Amino acid sequence: MVGVGEAPPILDFSAFYKGDASAKKRLVDDVRDCCLHNGFFQITGHNVPLGLQHTVMDWNKKFFDLPLEQKMKLSKDTSNTWNRGYELLKSQILEEGTLPELKEGFYIGDEISKSHPYFINKKLNSGPNMWPSSDTLPDVEDFQKVALEYYYKVVDLAKDILKVLAQTLDLEENYFDEFTAGAVATMRLLHYPTQPPDSPQKLTRGIGAHTDFGTITILLQDSVAGLQVLDNQTKEWLDVAPTPGAFVVNLGNLMMRWSNDKYISNTHRVINQSGKERYSIPVFFSGNPDFVVECLPNCRAEGEDAKYDPITVEQAVLNGYADSHGRAETFKKDAAAKANTVAATKEVAVA
């Protein structure tokens, strides 16, 4: 049982792969408790090798060590519309009223060609990846190989987690198979510079307080802390200390919507006051972009209405992107307008 005011517990996921029915039931029960409490849990005993975790995190750091000029050549804003490539520092505001966020990212997904139906039909986050040149990043072929191997391993893990989630809702283990067929997922390499000591504490974030847009998120942390989860009952912020080999798993807004608010897509944030650089790698599992999400069986009482209208996976995730990036753009435009006004006032005073 998850205790009030406790950080997300670490669960041994190996029970899912073994033949011990009682151990598997305990896992299902523990995951259910977490979904009802804070929508967060951590897992060990999964099928993603520790060595692969370490190698992909090493490449994460090597990528962000590149000069900004080289990273900007891969900018996702200027080079494509399918959410792949480099995202500049301060590109998002997920928490309204805070400053643009102190993180930079690199987006990777399924290696889809421009002849693929998903690309032709402009489906959610679907297109070819963007990679540095070999002149920019030595051994870039290894970077590609490791990143994609890790990506596919974690996507497979997401499908296993969804089999457990189905059972927590008293559904058949394969209930979500249609949803996971042809699924879209996005991996982000993330780098958080340490928060400047003179920055306004109440306004500066690595990532502002938010809930995730998709179905589930699987996060790999490095050794530097900073992730915090809001306890749903006490409203206190709980630190999620990095644990070697463990993944942090959380439900997104689609799963909450699907479960008619029975399960929680909980608020979380990152504040890096460690004095060290922080790196992490989340994989956001959205699902088949054309799949229509509507209230699940067993998630509303007889005669109770669904709280949400049906919506496609694609539209739900795009709505979330529009809100977060739109806030950052508005902030930048307002800041530029204020700067221009100040400059004009100074010119008039001098004249």
C-alpha positions in Angstrom: 0.0 0.0 0.0 1.3 3.4 -1.0 1.7 5.7 2.0 0.6 9.4 2.1 3.6 11.7 1.7 5.9 8.9 0.3 7.8 9.2 -2.9 6.8 6.8 -5.7 7.7 3.2 -4.5 10.1 1.0 -6.4 8.4 -2.2 -7.7 10.0 -5.3 -8.9 8.6 -5.7 -12.4 10.2 -9.1 -13.0 7.1 -10.7 -11.6 5.4 -9.8 -14.9 7.8 -12.1 -16.8 7.8 -15.1 -14.4 5.3 -17.8 -13.8 4.5 -17.0 -10.2 0.8 -16.1 -10.2 0.8 -14.8 -6.7 3.8 -12.5 -7.3 2.2 -11.2 -10.5 -1.0 -10.4 -8.6 1.0 -8.5 -6.0 2.6 -6.5 -8.8 -0.8 -5.7 -10.3 -2.2 -4.7 -6.9 0.8 -2.5 -6.1 0.6 -0.7 -9.5 -3.2 -0.2 -9.0 -2.5 1.4 -5.6 0.1 3.8 -7.2 -2.3 4.7 -10.0 -5.1 5.6 -7.5 -2.7 7.5 -5.2 -0.3 9.6 -7.3 -0.1 8.0 -10.7 3.6 7.4 -10.3 5.7 4.4 -9.5 9.3 3.1 -10.2 10.3 -0.2 -11.6 13.4 -2.5 -11.5 13.5 -6.0 -12.9 12.5 -4.9 -16.4 14.1 -6.0 -19.7 16.1 -2.9 -20.5 19.8 -3.8 -19.8 21.7 -1.6 -17.3 24.6 -1.3 -19.7 22.3 0.1 -22.4 21.0 2.6 -19.9 24.5 3.8 -19.1 25.5 4.0 -22.7 22.5 6.0 -23.9 23.0 8.4 -21.0 26.7 8.8 -21.9 25.6 9.7 -25.5 23.0 12.1 -24.0 25.8 14.0 -22.3 28.1 13.9 -25.4 25.3 15.4 -27.6 24.7 18.3 -25.3 28.4 19.0 -25.1 28.3 20.0 -28.7 28.6 23.7 -29.5 25.3 25.5 -29.7 25.9 26.4 -33.4 26.2 22.6 -34.2 23.0 21.7 -32.3 21.1 24.5 -33.9 21.7 22.9 -37.3 19.4 20.2 -36.1 16.7 22.6 -34.8 13.3 21.0 -34.9 11.6 24.4 -35.2 13.3 25.4 -38.5 13.9 22.0 -40.1 10.7 19.9 -39.7 7.1 19.8 -38.5 7.2 16.3 -37.0 8.9 17.0 -33.7 12.4 15.6 -34.2 15.7 17.3 -33.6 17.1 19.9 -31.2 15.0 22.1 -28.9 16.7 25.3 -27.6 16.9 26.2 -24.0 13.8 28.2 -22.7 11.5 26.9 -25.5 8.6 25.9 -23.2 6.6 27.1 -20.3 4.6 24.2 -18.9 3.7 26.1 -15.6 1.8 29.2 -16.2 3.3 32.3 -14.6 6.9 31.0 -14.5 9.9 31.9 -16.6 10.8 29.9 -19.8 12.3 26.6 -18.7 16.0 25.8 -18.1 16.3 22.7 -20.2 17.4 21.9 -23.8 16.2 18.7 -25.6 16.8 16.4 -28.5 13.8 14.6 -29.9 14.1 11.0 -31.3 11.4 8.6 -32.4 10.7 5.6 -34.6 12.9 5.8 -37.8 10.1 6.6 -40.3 10.9 7.4 -43.9 9.2 10.1 -45.9 7.4 7.4 -47.9 5.7 5.9 -44.8 2.0 6.5 -44.6 2.3 8.2 -41.2 4.6 10.8 -42.7 2.6 11.3 -45.9 -0.5 11.8 -43.8 1.3 14.0 -41.3 0.5 11.8 -38.3 1.6 12.8 -34.8 5.4 13.1 -34.4 6.1 10.8 -37.4 9.0 11.3 -39.7 12.8 10.7 -40.1 15.1 11.4 -37.2 17.7 14.1 -37.4 21.3 13.2 -36.5 24.5 15.1 -36.3 27.0 14.7 -39.0 30.1 12.5 -38.5 32.2 15.7 -38.7 30.2 17.2 -35.8 30.0 14.1 -33.6 32.6 11.3 -33.9 31.1 7.8 -33.9 27.7 9.2 -34.7 26.7 5.8 -36.1 27.1 4.4 -32.6 24.9 7.2 -31.2 22.2 6.3 -33.7 22.5 2.6 -33.0 22.4 3.0 -29.2 19.6 5.6 -29.2 17.3 3.5 -31.4 18.1 0.3 -29.6 17.2 2.0 -26.3 14.1 3.6 -27.8 12.7 0.3 -29.1 13.5 -1.5 -25.8 11.6 1.1 -23.8 8.6 1.1 -26.2 8.4 -2.7 -25.7 8.5 -2.1 -22.0 5.7 0.4 -22.3 3.5 -2.2 -23.9 4.3 -4.6 -21.1 3.3 -1.9 -18.5 0.0 -1.4 -20.3 -0.7 -5.1 -20.0 -0.3 -4.7 -16.2 -2.4 -1.6 -16.3 -5.2 -3.4 -18.1 -5.2 -6.0 -15.3 -5.4 -3.3 -12.6 -8.7 -2.2 -14.2 -10.0 -5.8 -14.3 -9.6 -6.0 -18.1 -7.9 -8.7 -20.1 -4.1 -8.4 -20.3 -4.2 -7.8 -24.1 -7.0 -5.2 -23.8 -4.7 -2.4 -25.1 -3.2 -4.4 -28.0 -5.2 -2.5 -30.7 -4.2 0.8 -29.1 -0.4 -0.1 -29.0 -0.4 -1.5 -32.6 1.2 1.2 -34.8 1.9 3.3 -31.7 3.8 6.6 -31.7 6.2 7.4 -28.9 8.7 10.2 -28.5 12.1 10.0 -26.7 13.7 13.2 -25.5 17.3 13.5 -24.4 17.2 16.3 -21.8 19.9 18.5 -20.3 19.2 20.8 -17.3 21.9 23.4 -16.6 22.0 24.1 -12.9 19.7 26.9 -11.7 21.6 30.2 -11.3 21.9 31.2 -7.6 20.5 34.7 -8.3 17.5 33.4 -10.3 14.0 34.0 -8.8 13.3 30.8 -6.9 9.5 30.9 -7.3 9.7 31.5 -11.1 12.6 29.4 -12.3 12.1 25.8 -13.3 14.0 23.1 -15.2 10.5 22.0 -16.1 7.5 23.7 -14.7 4.7 21.9 -12.8 2.7 20.0 -15.3 1.0 16.7 -16.2 2.1 14.7 -19.3 0.0 14.7 -22.4 0.1 11.1 -23.5 -0.7 7.7 -22.0 2.4 6.7 -19.9 5.9 8.1 -19.6 9.0 6.1 -18.8 11.9 8.2 -17.4 15.6 7.4 -17.0 17.3 9.7 -14.5 21.1 10.2 -14.1 22.6 10.6 -10.7 21.5 14.2 -10.1 18.2 14.8 -8.3 15.6 17.4 -9.2 12.4 15.6 -10.1 9.5 16.3 -7.7 6.0 14.8 -7.6 3.1 16.6 -6.0 1.4 14.3 -3.4 -2.2 14.2 -4.4 -3.5 14.2 -0.8 -1.0 16.4 1.2 -0.2 18.7 -1.7 3.5 18.5 -0.7 6.3 18.1 -3.2 8.0 14.8 -2.9 11.6 14.3 -4.2 12.1 11.3 -6.5 15.7 10.3 -5.8 17.6 8.7 -8.7 18.0 4.9 -8.3 20.5 3.1 -10.5 18.7 0.9 -13.0 15.2 2.0 -12.1 12.7 3.7 -14.4 10.2 6.3 -13.1 6.8 5.5 -14.6 3.9 7.9 -14.6 0.4 8.1 -16.1 -0.4 10.8 -18.6 -3.6 12.8 -19.3 -4.9 10.2 -21.8 -4.9 7.4 -19.2 -6.7 9.7 -16.7 -9.2 10.6 -19.4 -9.5 6.9 -20.4 -10.2 5.9 -16.8 -12.8 8.7 -16.2 -10.4 10.2 -13.6 -10.3 7.0 -11.6 -6.5 7.0 -12.2 -4.3 10.1 -11.7 -2.2 12.0 -14.2 -0.2 13.8 -11.5 1.6 17.1 -11.4 5.4 17.0 -11.4 8.3 19.3 -12.0 12.1 19.6 -12.2 14.1 22.2 -10.2 17.8 21.7 -10.5 19.5 23.5 -7.6 22.2 20.9 -7.2 25.1 22.9 -8.6 25.6 20.1 -11.2 24.4 19.5 -14.7 21.4 17.1 -14.8 20.5 14.8 -17.6 17.4 12.6 -18.1 15.7 10.6 -20.9 11.9 10.3 -20.9 10.0 8.2 -23.4 6.5 9.5 -23.9 4.2 6.7 -25.1 1.2 8.2 -26.9 -0.3 5.2 -28.8 -1.8 4.7 -32.2 -2.5 8.3 -33.4 -5.9 7.4 -34.9 -7.1 5.5 -31.9 -10.2 7.0 -30.2 -9.9 7.2 -26.5 -13.2 7.1 -24.6 -14.2 5.9 -21.1 -13.0 2.4 -20.3 -15.3 -0.4 -19.0 -15.4 -0.6 -15.2 -14.5 3.1 -14.9 -17.9 4.5 -14.3 -20.9 3.5 -12.2 -24.1 2.4 -13.8 -26.0 5.6 -15.0 -22.9 7.7 -14.5 -21.8 9.8 -17.5 -18.3 9.8 -19.0 -16.5 13.0 -17.9 -14.7 13.4 -21.3 -15.8 13.3 -24.9 -14.1 10.8 -27.2 -10.8 12.1 -28.7 -8.1 10.7 -30.9 -4.6 10.2 -29.4 -3.2 12.6 -32.0 -5.5 15.5 -31.1 -5.1 15.1 -27.4 -1.3 15.2 -27.5 -1.3 18.1 -30.0 -3.5 20.1 -27.7 -1.0 19.8 -25.0 1.9 20.8 -27.2 0.0 23.9 -28.4 -0.5 25.1 -24.8 3.0 24.7 -23.5 4.9 26.1 -26.6 2.3 28.9 -27.0 3.0 30.2 -23.5 6.7 30.4 -24.2 6.2 32.2 -27.5 3.8 34.7 -25.8 6.4 35.3 -23.0 9.1 36.0 -25.5 7.0 38.4 -27.6 5.9 40.2 -24.4 9.5 40.5 -23.2 10.7 41.8 -26.6 7.9 44.4 -26.7 8.8 45.6 -23.2 12.5 45.8 -24.2 11.6 47.8 -27.3 9.5 50.2 -25.2 12.3 50.7 -22.7 14.8 51.3 -25.5 12.5 53.8 -27.2 11.9 55.6 -23.9 15.7 55.9 -23.4 16.2 57.3 -26.9 13.5 60.0 -26.2 15.2 60.9 -22.9 18.6 61.3 -24.6 17.1 63.4 -27.4 
